[in-house]
Amino acid sequence: MSTKNIFASVVFASVAAISGQAMANDNPHLQPVNTPSQVSRAEVLADLQIYRESGLQAVEQSETYGYDVARRQQAQAKYAELRRSPYYATLVKRFGGDAPSATTVAGK
């Protein structure tokens, strides 16, 4: 390989690296930042328990997911009812958390 070819390769590699860096900086969107959750682990586990008990999990994982609207609405209503009930707070305590505030329960 001649000096001319080596020099051309180095120049090409440098230009490619610089243009790649420039294109990466053109992205106007910032990378997502993970912010701490306002929901405790116990609340997530309690919510998962209610999701399963309400039948919503079974409906969403069934083969008739998009067709059985009545069954889905019934499961969603039961899920919402369980989330608002004292049972949710009991589950949170069982999983080692503090009783959720009224705004946390109502917000779901």
C-alpha angles and dihedrals in degrees: 000000000000126000089249092058093046091050091048091050092051092048092048092049091048093050091047092050093048094047091047090053091048092052091049090054092051091074104109092196118090121225112265117264119214108230121196113268121247089214121082125227089249091055091051092050091047091050091050090051091052091045089057096041094049091059092241092120092053092049094048092049097045124104090241093057097131096036107046096073097156093054091048093050090049091051092047091051091050091047092052091047092051092047091055094044128093086248089078092057089047091054092048090054091046090055091052102262136121119261108276119247120252092251092055093052095042092047094066 
